[in-house]
Every structure is written in C-alpha cells, then in structure tokens.
Amino acid sequence: MPDRLPSPKFSAALEQGGTPLTGPFALGTFGDGSRVFPGLVVGPRVRDLSDLAPSLRAVVEDWEALFPRLVDLAQETADAWHDLADLRVLAPIEPGQILQSGANYRKHVVDLVAAEKESVHGATPEEARADAERMMDERIRSGVPYVFLGSPRAICGPYDDIVLPALGEQHDWELELALVIGRTGKNILVEDAMSYVAAYTICNDLTTRDRLYRPDLKAIGTDWFTAKNADTFLPTGPFLVPAAFVGNPTEDADVRITLRHNGVVRQDESTKDMIFDIPRLIAYVSTTTTLRPGDLLLTGSPAGNGAHWGVFLKPGDVMEAEITGLGHQRNTVRSGQ
C-alpha cells in the first residue's frame, strides 16, 4: 500500500457508532506499528493472513480458490489472532483501476435536472419535476451509464484526516457503494455480471466543485482529474465484505447510504434508487476495459451532496458515513495550506 496519513485505531471509530457488518467475517488491511498486513475480521478479532497472501489485493486475485479457505479460517481459534482495537485500520485494498459512475441515483439526478429547468427555462416546480422524472424513466429504458476513471493515489483510510487542497473552496462529499471485482472479464453479459463481484466496500468520492469546470476550456467540459483526485479525496473501507454475504444491494431496499456532516444527516438513501443497477454497470464498463481482480467500481452518489445544501467542507468538520452491513467511516477535515 502507498504511504498514507496514519489511521486512528478502530476502537475510536467504534465509539462513534455504525451498523454491524453483514456476514460472519470481513477482510481488511491493518498496521500494528511495525508492519502492514492483510487480515480476516471476525467480531473484535483479526486473523493475520500473511501466511496466505502478501496483501488483500493478492487474496482477491485468487478469490475463487481462497474464499473457501477464508470460511474455514474464520472458525479457527488458534493464536494467530489480534485484537482489532489494537490495530490501525488502513484502506482495505489498492485497486488496479477505479471506475466511477456519475449521475446514477434517480432522485439525485431528478433534483438537478428539475432545478435547471426552473432556473434556466422558467418552468414551474411541478412542471420541472414531472419533466425530469420522464427524462430519467427514458434514460433507464434506453440510456447507458456515465463512467469515468479515478486515481488510486486519492485513496486514504476510513478514519484518516481529509486534507483540503490549497486550490478551490467548494469541497464536497459523495458517499458511494463500491464493489471489488473478483474475476477477469471482458464484454460481460448482464445476466452473468454478479458472478464477477468478490466484495463490497464504502467509498466517499470527494469533489472540489469550483474546480470541476475549466473557465479556460469551456468547450471541453468537466475536469474530473483536478476536481476529484486530490490526495485523501477517496476515503475507502473500513473492510471488504464478501459478496456472498451481501447479495445484490440494488435489489434490497434495506441497504442504505447515510452520511452525517458535523452530526447533521445530509445523505440517506436506499441503493435501490440507482438508475443503472450493478449488473448493468459491470456489463457496460466491460465493453471498454477488461475488468481484473482488485478493480474498484463505484456505483454513484445519492442526493444530499453539499452543493444541494449550500454547505461545503471546512477545516475541523467531521464526516461520519455508513452503508448498511459494510461498516462505518469517520474523517476529520483539515487544511493542507
């Protein structure tokens, strides 16, 4: 794993709450003060997996063969276990590539389109919303996802500080469900897509809104690299929860994405509100790029970003984020200037 700001111990995060994990175990990457190692998480204990693989990426790269072994190890009581509270929780995996889906939650996009129709085209609120909902229904029927690439260097741990870059002022949150690919595939069929998912995790895809559009190159459009890839702008984890324990979150209305900013709930939405579900996202991106084990696919952010509330991140702010069954993040914001 690349060098990161040190992560607080997991016990500090537990004091802040968070939903319990789905399934009998999860996987993570941990530090004990002298080294970093992959681990199997069972309740408050972590089993060092260094004897099985050098990293969690290596575990995922051999997922089909190693998963049964992980099931067995989770039931062992030998002395290779650590107390989770004694370890530092790092970002769980260093992905080969990060694929990020934009404009993929129906309510979020409807809100954006309706606001534009009111402010730019003079539509009434009722007309604007009805028109926007018709557009989204048609997009679901005949459209395709919108996907771009992120930099693995933006990743930080789930309890690391977020360091605001010197340029820009409108630093925003975008909490997202992310999946980890467990098999190599190209031109994957929708009906086969879920078999390529090894695990799920949490990502907060931070964005500097006022650096998203280039005033010097308006015809080119958005500058995703500059707006989204600052160091620490992708808190990831705490763990990977195997897909075998989660199923398909886009079919489960009980899986919720929730973010609190300084204690105020800003995002709270079911994953069922996705415009393009996980199988369609996987099938779509695999028509362009070969997916490989360890690749990370972010599935989009629901309504409730800072831009919606007119509130952006400042030094001293605290974000607490969780997705049902996948754990909890807590990040304090500080200035990088």
C-alpha positions as MATLAB code, in Angstrom:
seq = 'MPDRLPSPKFSAALEQGGTPLTGPFALGTFGDGSRVFPGLVVGPRVRDLSDLAPSLRAVVEDWEALFPRLVDLAQETADAWHDLADLRVLAPIEPGQILQSGANYRKHVVDLVAAEKESVHGATPEEARADAERMMDERIRSGVPYVFLGSPRAICGPYDDIVLPALGEQHDWELELALVIGRTGKNILVEDAMSYVAAYTICNDLTTRDRLYRPDLKAIGTDWFTAKNADTFLPTGPFLVPAAFVGNPTEDADVRITLRHNGVVRQDESTKDMIFDIPRLIAYVSTTTTLRPGDLLLTGSPAGNGAHWGVFLKPGDVMEAEITGLGHQRNTVRSGQ';
ca = [
       0.000    0.000    0.000;
       1.241    3.547   -0.655;
       2.185    5.818    2.224;
      -0.845    7.336    3.954;
      -1.630    9.504    6.890;
      -1.819    7.258    9.976;
      -5.292    5.844   10.675;
      -6.732    6.026   14.174;
      -7.314    2.761   15.966;
     -10.589    1.078   15.147;
     -11.766    1.349   18.757;
     -12.013    5.119   18.359;
     -14.301    4.654   15.378;
     -16.447    2.111   17.230;
     -17.211    4.745   19.841;
     -18.921    6.769   17.107;
     -21.395    4.001   16.274;
     -22.053    2.424   12.897;
     -24.032   -0.503   11.586;
     -22.940   -4.103   12.244;
     -21.240   -5.979    9.437;
     -23.171   -8.380    7.241;
     -21.979  -11.985    7.369;
     -19.609  -13.979    9.577;
     -16.409  -12.190    8.536;
     -14.889   -9.346    6.563;
     -11.415   -8.548    5.234;
      -9.134   -5.588    5.752;
      -5.616   -4.194    5.747;
      -4.074   -3.349    9.103;
      -0.986   -1.858   10.738;
       0.415   -2.876   14.128;
       3.108   -0.208   14.394;
       5.823   -2.194   12.663;
       4.222   -3.625    9.528;
       1.126   -3.703    7.331;
      -0.727   -6.965    6.733;
      -3.990   -8.354    5.309;
      -6.428   -9.643    7.883;
      -9.613  -11.611    8.393;
     -12.065   -9.760   10.664;
     -14.343  -11.821   12.906;
     -16.086   -9.668   15.502;
     -13.451   -7.871   17.592;
     -10.580  -10.061   16.350;
      -8.324  -10.062   13.286;
      -6.539  -13.112   11.920;
      -3.277  -12.246   10.168;
      -3.437  -13.582    6.590;
       0.224  -13.001    5.740;
       0.757  -16.760    5.619;
      -1.920  -16.951    2.932;
      -1.107  -13.903    0.776;
       1.087  -10.772    0.985;
      -1.813   -8.335    0.543;
      -5.567   -8.191    0.294;
      -5.174   -7.461   -3.418;
      -3.426  -10.832   -3.744;
      -6.280  -12.509   -1.872;
      -8.819  -11.047   -4.297;
      -6.673  -12.034   -7.284;
      -7.059  -15.663   -6.181;
     -10.575  -15.201   -4.833;
     -12.237  -18.359   -6.146;
      -9.563  -20.607   -4.648;
      -9.049  -18.729   -1.376;
     -12.612  -17.898   -0.348;
     -13.360  -21.447    0.960;
     -10.116  -21.253    2.949;
     -11.239  -17.937    4.465;
     -14.506  -19.545    5.539;
     -12.534  -22.242    7.364;
     -10.096  -19.793    8.955;
     -12.971  -17.697   10.325;
     -13.927  -20.657   12.521;
     -10.455  -21.337   13.890;
      -9.389  -20.260   17.379;
      -5.607  -20.601   17.072;
      -3.228  -17.948   18.451;
      -2.755  -16.055   15.144;
      -5.454  -13.537   16.130;
      -5.047   -9.870   17.091;
      -7.429   -7.606   18.954;
      -8.990   -5.288   16.396;
      -8.823   -2.408   18.874;
      -5.009   -2.685   18.942;
      -4.623   -2.233   15.176;
      -4.761    0.639   12.754;
      -7.331    0.198   10.001;
      -5.990    1.221    6.592;
      -7.709    1.407    3.211;
      -8.500   -2.260    2.559;
      -7.193   -2.612   -0.994;
      -5.036   -0.876   -3.589;
      -7.073   -1.288   -6.791;
      -5.759   -1.819  -10.289;
      -8.178    0.757  -11.630;
     -11.023    2.827  -10.170;
     -14.158    3.146  -12.278;
     -16.588    5.798  -11.055;
     -20.236    6.033  -12.043;
     -21.768    9.514  -12.171;
     -25.410   10.645  -12.173;
     -26.654    7.205  -11.156;
     -29.259    7.904   -8.467;
     -32.703    8.777   -9.775;
     -33.770   11.249   -7.092;
     -30.395   12.998   -7.184;
     -30.469   13.486  -10.958;
     -34.157   14.453  -10.984;
     -33.386   17.156   -8.400;
     -30.540   18.520  -10.550;
     -32.497   18.494  -13.822;
     -35.613   19.998  -12.229;
     -33.592   22.808  -10.641;
     -32.074   23.674  -14.028;
     -35.477   23.687  -15.742;
     -36.814   26.072  -13.126;
     -33.872   28.464  -13.050;
     -32.902   28.442  -16.733;
     -36.119   27.630  -18.569;
     -38.698   29.179  -16.231;
     -40.712   26.010  -15.610;
     -42.914   25.725  -12.541;
     -41.659   23.333   -9.839;
     -44.374   20.821  -10.744;
     -43.639   21.005  -14.488;
     -39.886   20.820  -13.942;
     -40.054   17.752  -11.723;
     -42.515   15.884  -13.934;
     -40.344   16.540  -16.992;
     -37.197   15.476  -15.167;
     -38.845   12.240  -13.996;
     -39.906   11.451  -17.565;
     -36.319   12.000  -18.713;
     -34.978    9.602  -16.070;
     -37.551    6.938  -16.930;
     -36.445    7.120  -20.547;
     -32.784    7.017  -19.512;
     -33.428    3.838  -17.541;
     -35.123    2.239  -20.579;
     -32.718    3.259  -23.323;
     -29.695    5.058  -21.869;
     -26.261    3.906  -20.749;
     -24.235    4.644  -17.589;
     -21.822    7.564  -17.323;
     -18.449    6.319  -16.079;
     -15.006    7.898  -15.669;
     -11.674    6.906  -14.117;
     -10.261    7.903  -10.731;
      -6.723    7.762   -9.398;
      -5.744    5.099   -6.820;
      -3.438    7.742   -5.312;
      -6.527    9.585   -3.997;
      -7.363    6.711   -1.651;
      -6.966    7.119    2.093;
      -8.123    5.096    5.081;
     -11.641    5.141    6.555;
     -10.519    7.071    9.651;
      -7.787    9.245    8.123;
      -7.906   13.023    8.058;
      -9.150   14.611    4.843;
      -6.606   17.205    3.706;
      -8.177   20.026    1.710;
      -6.094   21.135   -1.292;
      -4.853   24.705   -1.465;
      -6.872   25.462   -4.597;
     -10.653   25.562   -4.567;
     -13.208   26.273   -1.851;
     -16.280   24.127   -2.565;
     -15.087   20.772   -1.258;
     -17.995   18.325   -1.256;
     -18.851   14.751   -0.213;
     -20.301   11.927   -2.329;
     -20.802    8.735   -0.343;
     -20.969    5.642   -2.561;
     -21.317    1.887   -2.513;
     -18.265    0.339   -4.191;
     -17.694   -3.182   -5.420;
     -14.483   -5.108   -5.890;
     -14.067   -7.269   -8.979;
     -13.014  -10.865   -8.310;
     -12.701  -12.355  -11.813;
     -11.193  -11.241  -15.119;
     -13.820  -10.418  -17.737;
     -14.486   -8.538  -20.973;
     -17.870   -7.953  -22.653;
     -19.606   -9.429  -19.638;
     -23.296  -10.258  -20.039;
     -25.744   -8.561  -17.664;
     -27.057  -11.939  -16.516;
     -23.515  -13.081  -15.614;
     -22.273   -9.835  -14.073;
     -22.879  -10.536  -10.377;
     -20.583  -13.560  -10.500;
     -17.687  -11.129  -11.098;
     -18.187   -9.325   -7.764;
     -15.897  -10.501   -4.962;
     -16.849   -7.997   -2.267;
     -18.315   -4.612   -1.377;
     -16.902   -1.622    0.486;
     -17.569    2.064    1.195;
     -16.053    5.000   -0.719;
     -16.549    8.721   -0.186;
     -15.755   10.311   -3.550;
     -14.877   13.882   -2.557;
     -15.109   16.628   -5.169;
     -13.954   20.245   -5.350;
     -16.985   21.707   -7.142;
     -15.443   25.025   -8.111;
     -12.617   23.216   -9.927;
     -14.901   20.895  -11.869;
     -15.286   23.192  -14.892;
     -12.332   24.849  -16.620;
     -13.042   28.527  -17.425;
     -10.169   28.471  -19.921;
     -11.509   25.413  -21.794;
     -15.279   25.606  -21.601;
     -15.817   23.509  -24.714;
     -14.002   20.547  -23.163;
     -16.383   20.291  -20.198;
     -15.578   18.739  -16.841;
     -12.098   18.361  -15.343;
     -12.579   15.173  -13.311;
      -8.851   14.764  -12.625;
      -8.457   18.090  -10.864;
     -11.800   18.094   -9.059;
     -11.763   14.554   -7.698;
      -8.238   13.213   -7.317;
      -6.552   15.256   -4.612;
      -4.645   13.221   -2.015;
      -7.037   11.777    0.646;
     -10.109   12.528   -1.516;
     -11.275    8.915   -1.614;
     -11.691    7.503    1.920;
     -12.191    3.763    1.408;
     -13.219    0.954    3.742;
     -13.064    0.033    6.543;
     -13.367   -3.500    5.169;
     -14.262   -5.654    2.205;
     -17.442   -7.605    2.914;
     -17.705  -10.673    0.650;
     -20.487  -10.508   -1.917;
     -21.594  -13.975   -0.809;
     -22.860  -12.330    2.412;
     -24.403   -9.257    0.768;
     -26.136  -10.434   -2.411;
     -27.261   -7.724   -4.836;
     -27.675   -4.408   -2.960;
     -29.627   -2.851   -5.836;
     -32.433   -5.311   -5.180;
     -32.522   -4.654   -1.434;
     -34.327   -1.515   -0.269;
     -32.909   -2.053    3.233;
     -29.330   -1.212    2.162;
     -28.960    2.479    2.910;
     -26.227    5.014    2.229;
     -26.023    7.532    5.082;
     -23.648   10.455    5.624;
     -23.592   12.906    8.526;
     -21.727   16.205    8.309;
     -20.977   17.637   11.754;
     -23.765   15.445   13.119;
     -26.376   16.521   10.542;
     -27.732   13.846    8.199;
     -27.023   15.015    4.642;
     -27.359   11.804    2.608;
     -29.748    8.964    3.431;
     -30.953    6.850    0.512;
     -31.586    3.235   -0.446;
     -29.277    1.652   -3.025;
     -32.457    0.597   -4.826;
     -32.696    4.181   -6.158;
     -29.837    3.502   -8.637;
     -30.703    4.265  -12.249;
     -28.366    1.585  -13.600;
     -28.016   -1.384  -11.276;
     -24.795   -3.235  -10.555;
     -25.123   -5.837  -13.355;
     -25.709   -3.102  -15.962;
     -22.753   -1.075  -14.682;
     -20.426   -4.075  -14.853;
     -21.629   -5.077  -18.308;
     -21.238   -1.512  -19.587;
     -17.696   -0.836  -18.336;
     -16.525   -4.269  -19.540;
     -17.338   -3.332  -23.137;
     -14.462   -0.825  -22.958;
     -11.975   -2.179  -20.431;
     -11.054   -5.660  -19.312;
     -12.026   -5.978  -15.663;
      -9.473   -7.685  -13.446;
      -9.482   -8.863   -9.822;
      -8.977   -5.938   -7.473;
     -10.575   -3.323   -9.725;
     -12.887   -0.986   -7.834;
     -16.234    0.142   -9.281;
     -18.067    2.999   -7.545;
     -21.797    2.942   -8.202;
     -22.753    6.612   -7.812;
     -23.788    9.034   -5.087;
     -27.363    9.629   -3.909;
     -28.979   13.015   -3.284;
     -27.755   15.208   -0.462;
     -24.340   16.481   -1.527;
     -23.026   19.690   -0.025;
     -23.907   21.607   -3.187;
     -27.565   20.721   -2.576;
     -27.438   22.081    0.968;
     -25.215   25.058    0.153;
     -22.663   23.749    2.682;
     -19.101   22.689    1.899;
     -16.264   21.135    3.888;
     -14.113   23.328    6.118;
     -11.174   22.540    8.444;
     -12.436   20.968   11.645;
     -15.525   19.422   10.056;
     -16.290   15.762   10.731;
     -17.918   13.358    8.291;
     -19.438   10.117    9.554;
     -20.564    7.698    6.876;
     -22.027    4.226    6.751;
     -23.651    1.754    4.399;
     -25.852   -0.956    5.855;
     -23.806   -4.052    6.619;
     -20.486   -2.628    5.401;
     -19.271   -0.659    8.395;
     -18.547    2.956    9.224;
     -16.163    5.761    8.279;
     -15.200    8.808   10.306;
     -12.997   11.503    8.786;
     -11.923   14.843   10.214;
     -11.181   17.622    7.742;
      -8.048   19.735    7.954;
      -6.372   22.348    5.835;
      -3.478   21.440    3.592;
      -2.353   25.047    3.180;
];
